[in-house]
Amino acid sequence: MTAKEELTQQIVSALARARFPISTPEELLVAFPNGADTTCRSGDIQMTAGAAGKLLTDADFPFTSAGQVANTILSRAGL
C-alpha cells in the first residue's frame, strides 16, 4: 500500500461518523475524532488535521464525502 493510499484510508476512517455535507473548516475540524490533533501517519509522513486544514481554502467547501476530503488534502500536500 502506498503512503497516499494509507493516509486516504486513515482520513476516511477518521471521518466515518461525520455528517456530510461539511460546509466550513470549523465543521471539518470538529468532525475528526480528536479535532485538530487527529493524526494520520504513513512511514515518515505525519499530518494532523489542524495542519491539513491549513492546506484548504474556502473554495474547497462544501465537502460531500470523506473521500473528497482525503483527496483534496493529499493532493494539496503533494501526494
C-alpha distances in whole Angstrom, upper triangle without the diagonal:
4,7,8,6,6,10,11,10,12,15,15,16,18,20,20,24,25,28,27,29,28,31,31,29,31,30,26,26,28,26,23,24,25,26,26,24,21,19,15,13,10,11,14,14,16,18,20,22,25,23,21,24,26,24,25,29,31,31,27,29,29,25,25,22,19,17,19,20,16,16,19,18,15,17,20,18,17,13
4,5,5,6,9,10,11,12,14,15,17,18,20,21,25,25,28,27,28,27,30,29,27,29,29,25,25,28,25,23,24,25,25,24,23,20,18,14,12,9,10,12,11,14,16,19,20,23,21,19,22,23,21,23,26,29,28,25,27,27,24,25,21,19,16,18,18,14,14,17,16,12,14,17,15,14,10
4,5,5,6,8,10,10,12,14,15,16,18,20,23,23,26,25,26,25,27,27,24,26,26,22,22,25,23,20,21,22,22,21,20,17,14,11,8,5,7,9,8,10,12,15,16,19,17,15,19,20,18,20,24,26,26,23,25,26,23,23,20,17,15,17,16,12,13,15,13,10,12,15,12,12,8
4,5,5,6,9,10,10,12,14,15,16,18,22,21,24,23,23,22,24,24,22,24,24,20,21,23,21,19,21,21,21,20,20,17,14,11,10,8,11,12,10,12,12,15,15,18,16,14,17,18,16,17,21,24,23,20,22,22,19,20,17,14,12,14,13,9,9,12,10,7,9,12,10,10,6
4,6,5,6,9,10,11,12,14,15,16,20,20,23,22,23,22,25,25,23,25,24,21,21,23,21,19,20,21,22,21,21,18,15,12,11,9,12,14,12,14,14,17,17,20,19,16,19,21,19,20,23,25,25,21,23,23,19,20,16,14,11,13,13,10,10,13,13,10,12,15,14,13,10
4,5,5,6,9,10,11,12,14,15,19,19,22,22,24,23,25,25,23,25,24,20,20,22,20,17,18,19,20,19,18,15,13,9,8,6,10,12,11,11,12,15,15,19,18,15,19,21,19,20,24,26,26,22,24,24,20,21,17,14,12,15,14,11,12,15,13,11,14,16,14,15,11
4,5,5,6,8,10,10,12,14,17,17,20,20,21,20,22,22,19,21,21,17,17,19,17,14,16,16,17,16,15,12,10,6,7,6,10,12,9,9,9,11,12,15,14,12,15,17,15,17,20,23,23,19,21,21,18,19,15,12,11,13,11,8,10,12,10,8,12,13,11,13,10
4,5,5,6,8,10,11,12,16,15,18,17,18,18,20,20,19,20,19,16,16,18,16,14,16,17,17,17,17,14,12,9,10,10,14,15,13,13,12,13,13,16,16,12,15,17,15,16,19,21,21,17,18,19,15,15,12,9,7,10,9,5,7,10,9,8,11,13,12,13,10
4,6,5,6,9,10,10,14,15,18,18,19,19,22,22,20,22,20,17,17,19,16,14,15,17,18,18,17,14,13,9,11,11,14,17,14,14,13,15,14,18,18,15,17,20,19,19,22,24,24,20,21,20,17,17,13,10,9,12,11,8,11,14,13,11,14,17,16,17,14
4,6,5,6,9,10,13,14,17,18,19,18,21,21,19,20,19,15,15,16,14,11,12,13,14,15,14,10,9,6,8,9,13,15,13,11,11,11,11,15,15,13,15,18,18,18,22,23,24,20,21,20,17,17,14,10,10,13,11,9,12,14,12,12,15,17,15,17,14
4,5,5,6,9,12,11,14,14,16,15,17,17,15,16,15,12,12,14,11,9,11,12,12,13,13,9,9,7,10,12,15,17,14,12,10,10,9,13,13,11,12,15,15,15,18,20,20,16,17,17,13,14,11,7,8,10,8,6,9,11,10,10,13,14,14,16,14
4,5,5,6,10,10,12,12,14,14,17,18,16,18,16,12,14,15,11,10,12,14,14,15,16,12,12,11,13,14,18,20,17,16,14,14,12,16,17,14,15,18,17,17,20,21,21,17,17,16,13,12,9,5,6,9,8,7,10,12,12,12,15,17,16,18,16
4,5,5,8,10,13,14,16,16,19,20,18,19,17,14,14,15,11,10,10,13,14,15,15,11,12,10,13,14,18,20,18,16,15,14,13,17,18,16,17,20,20,19,23,24,24,20,20,19,16,15,12,8,10,13,12,10,13,16,15,15,18,20,19,21,18
4,6,8,8,12,14,16,14,18,17,16,16,14,11,11,11,8,6,6,9,10,12,12,8,9,9,12,15,18,20,17,15,13,12,10,14,15,13,14,18,18,18,21,22,23,19,18,18,15,15,12,9,11,13,11,10,14,15,14,15,18,19,18,21,19
4,6,5,9,10,12,11,14,15,14,14,12,9,10,10,6,6,8,11,11,13,14,10,12,12,15,17,21,22,19,17,15,13,11,14,16,14,14,18,17,16,19,19,20,17,16,15,12,12,9,6,9,11,9,10,13,14,13,15,18,19,19,21,19
4,6,9,10,13,13,17,18,17,17,14,12,13,13,9,9,10,13,14,16,17,13,15,14,17,19,23,25,22,20,18,17,15,18,20,17,18,21,21,20,22,23,23,20,18,17,14,13,9,7,10,13,12,12,15,17,16,18,20,22,22,24,22
4,7,9,12,12,16,17,17,16,13,12,13,11,8,9,9,13,13,16,17,14,16,17,20,22,26,27,24,22,20,18,15,18,21,19,18,22,22,21,23,23,24,20,18,17,14,13,11,10,13,15,14,15,18,19,19,20,23,24,24,27,25
4,6,9,8,12,13,13,13,9,8,10,9,5,8,9,12,12,14,16,14,16,17,20,23,26,27,24,22,19,17,14,16,19,17,16,19,20,18,20,19,20,17,15,13,11,10,9,8,12,13,11,13,16,17,16,19,21,22,22,25,24
4,6,7,10,12,14,13,9,10,12,11,8,11,13,16,15,17,19,17,20,20,24,26,30,31,27,25,22,20,17,19,21,19,17,21,21,19,20,19,19,17,14,12,10,9,9,10,13,13,13,15,18,18,18,21,23,23,24,27,26
3,5,8,11,13,13,10,10,13,12,10,13,15,18,16,18,21,19,21,21,24,26,30,31,27,25,22,21,17,19,21,18,17,20,20,17,18,16,16,14,11,9,7,5,6,8,11,11,11,14,16,15,17,19,20,21,23,25,24
4,6,9,12,13,10,10,13,13,11,14,17,19,17,19,22,20,22,22,25,27,31,32,28,26,23,21,18,19,21,18,16,19,19,16,16,14,14,12,9,6,5,5,7,10,12,11,11,14,16,15,16,19,20,20,22,25,24
4,6,8,9,6,6,10,10,9,12,15,17,14,15,19,17,19,20,23,26,29,29,26,24,20,18,15,16,18,15,13,16,16,13,13,12,13,10,7,5,5,7,8,10,12,11,10,13,15,14,14,18,19,18,20,23,23
4,7,9,7,8,11,12,11,14,18,19,16,17,20,19,22,22,26,28,31,31,27,25,22,20,16,16,18,16,13,15,16,12,12,9,10,9,5,4,7,9,11,13,15,13,12,15,17,14,15,19,19,19,21,24,24
4,5,5,6,9,10,11,13,17,17,14,14,18,17,20,21,24,27,30,30,26,23,20,17,14,14,16,14,10,13,13,10,10,7,10,9,6,7,9,12,14,14,16,14,12,15,17,14,15,18,19,18,20,23,23
4,5,5,6,9,10,11,15,15,11,11,14,14,17,18,21,24,27,26,23,20,16,14,10,10,12,10,7,9,11,8,9,8,11,9,8,9,10,13,14,14,16,14,11,14,16,13,12,16,17,15,17,20,21
4,5,5,6,9,10,13,13,9,10,13,14,17,19,22,25,28,28,24,21,18,15,11,10,13,13,9,11,14,12,12,11,14,13,11,12,12,15,16,15,18,17,14,16,19,16,15,19,20,19,20,23,24
4,6,5,6,9,12,13,10,11,14,14,17,19,22,25,29,28,25,22,18,16,12,12,15,14,11,14,15,13,14,12,15,13,10,10,10,12,13,13,16,15,12,15,18,16,15,19,21,19,21,24,24
4,5,5,7,10,11,8,9,12,12,14,15,19,22,25,25,21,19,15,13,9,10,12,11,8,12,13,11,12,12,14,11,10,10,9,11,11,10,13,12,9,12,14,13,12,15,17,16,17,21,20
4,5,6,9,8,5,6,9,9,12,14,17,21,24,23,20,17,13,10,7,7,10,10,8,11,13,12,14,14,16,14,13,13,12,15,14,12,15,15,11,13,16,15,13,16,18,17,17,21,21
4,5,7,8,5,8,10,10,14,16,20,23,26,26,23,20,16,13,10,10,14,13,11,15,17,15,17,16,19,17,15,15,14,15,15,14,17,17,14,16,19,18,16,19,22,21,21,24,24
4,6,9,7,10,12,10,13,15,18,21,25,25,22,19,16,13,10,12,15,13,12,16,17,15,17,17,19,16,14,13,12,13,12,10,14,14,11,13,17,16,15,18,20,20,20,23,23
4,6,5,7,9,6,10,11,15,18,21,22,19,16,13,10,7,10,13,12,11,15,16,15,18,18,20,17,16,16,14,15,13,11,14,15,11,12,16,16,14,16,19,19,18,22,21
4,6,9,9,7,10,12,15,18,22,22,20,17,14,12,10,12,15,15,15,18,19,19,22,22,24,21,20,19,17,18,16,13,16,18,15,15,19,19,17,19,22,22,21,24,23
4,6,5,5,8,11,15,18,21,21,19,15,13,10,9,10,13,14,14,17,19,19,21,22,25,22,21,21,19,21,19,16,19,20,16,17,20,20,17,19,23,22,21,24,23
4,5,6,9,12,16,19,22,22,19,16,13,9,7,8,11,12,11,14,16,16,18,19,21,19,18,18,17,19,17,15,18,18,15,15,19,18,16,18,21,20,19,23,22
4,6,8,11,15,18,21,20,17,13,10,6,5,4,8,9,8,11,13,14,16,17,20,18,18,18,17,20,19,16,18,18,14,15,18,17,14,16,19,18,17,20,20
4,6,10,13,16,19,18,15,12,9,6,6,6,9,10,11,13,15,17,19,21,24,21,21,22,20,22,21,17,20,20,17,16,20,19,16,17,20,19,18,21,21
4,7,10,14,17,17,14,11,8,5,5,8,10,10,11,14,15,16,20,21,23,20,20,20,18,20,18,15,17,18,14,14,17,17,14,15,19,18,17,20,19
4,7,10,13,13,10,7,6,4,6,9,9,10,12,14,15,17,20,22,24,21,21,22,20,21,19,15,17,18,15,13,16,17,13,14,17,17,15,18,16
4,7,10,11,8,6,5,6,8,11,11,10,13,15,15,17,20,23,24,21,21,22,19,21,18,14,15,16,13,11,14,15,12,11,15,15,13,15,14
4,7,7,6,4,7,9,11,14,13,12,16,17,17,19,23,26,26,23,24,25,22,24,21,17,17,19,16,13,16,17,14,12,16,16,13,15,13
4,6,5,7,9,12,14,17,16,15,18,20,18,21,24,27,28,24,26,27,24,25,22,18,17,19,17,14,16,17,15,12,15,17,14,14,12
4,6,8,11,14,17,20,18,17,21,22,21,23,27,30,31,28,29,30,27,29,26,22,21,23,21,17,19,20,18,15,18,19,15,16,13
4,6,10,13,17,18,16,16,20,20,19,22,26,29,30,27,29,30,28,29,27,23,22,24,21,18,19,20,17,15,18,18,14,15,13
4,7,10,13,15,12,12,16,17,16,19,22,25,26,23,25,27,24,26,23,20,19,20,18,15,16,17,14,11,14,14,11,12,10
4,7,10,12,10,10,14,15,14,17,21,24,25,22,24,25,23,25,22,19,19,20,17,14,16,16,13,12,15,15,11,13,12
4,7,8,6,7,10,11,11,14,17,20,22,19,20,22,19,22,20,16,17,17,14,12,14,14,10,10,13,12,10,13,12
4,5,5,6,9,10,11,13,17,19,21,18,19,20,18,21,19,16,17,17,14,12,15,15,11,12,15,14,12,15,15
4,5,5,6,9,10,11,14,16,18,15,16,17,15,17,16,13,15,15,11,11,14,13,10,12,15,13,12,16,16
4,5,5,7,9,11,13,15,18,16,16,18,17,19,18,16,18,17,13,14,16,15,11,14,16,14,13,17,18
4,5,5,7,10,13,15,18,16,17,19,18,21,20,17,18,17,14,13,15,13,10,12,14,12,10,14,15
4,5,5,7,11,14,15,13,14,16,14,17,16,14,14,13,10,10,11,10,6,8,11,9,8,12,12
4,5,5,8,11,13,11,12,13,13,16,16,14,15,14,10,11,13,10,8,11,13,10,11,14,15
4,5,8,11,13,12,13,16,15,19,19,17,18,16,13,14,15,12,9,12,13,10,10,14,16
4,7,10,12,10,12,15,14,18,17,16,16,14,11,12,12,9,7,9,9,6,7,11,13
4,7,8,6,9,11,11,15,15,14,15,12,10,11,11,8,7,10,10,8,10,13,15
4,5,5,8,11,12,15,17,17,17,14,12,14,14,10,10,14,13,10,13,16,18
4,5,6,9,11,14,16,17,18,15,13,16,16,12,13,17,16,14,17,19,21
4,5,8,10,13,16,17,17,13,13,16,15,11,13,16,15,13,17,18,20
4,6,7,11,12,13,13,10,9,12,11,8,10,13,12,11,14,16,17
3,5,9,11,12,14,10,9,13,13,10,12,16,15,14,17,20,20
4,6,9,11,13,10,10,13,14,12,14,17,17,16,19,21,22
4,6,8,9,6,6,10,11,10,11,14,15,15,17,20,19
4,7,9,7,8,11,12,12,14,16,17,18,20,22,21
4,5,5,7,9,10,11,13,14,16,17,19,20,19
4,5,5,6,9,10,11,12,14,16,17,18,17
4,5,5,6,9,10,11,12,14,15,16,14
4,5,5,6,9,10,10,12,14,15,14
4,6,5,6,9,10,11,12,14,14
4,6,5,6,8,10,10,12,11
4,6,5,6,9,10,11,9
4,6,5,6,9,10,10
4,5,5,6,9,9
4,5,5,6,5
4,5,5,6
4,5,8
4,6
4
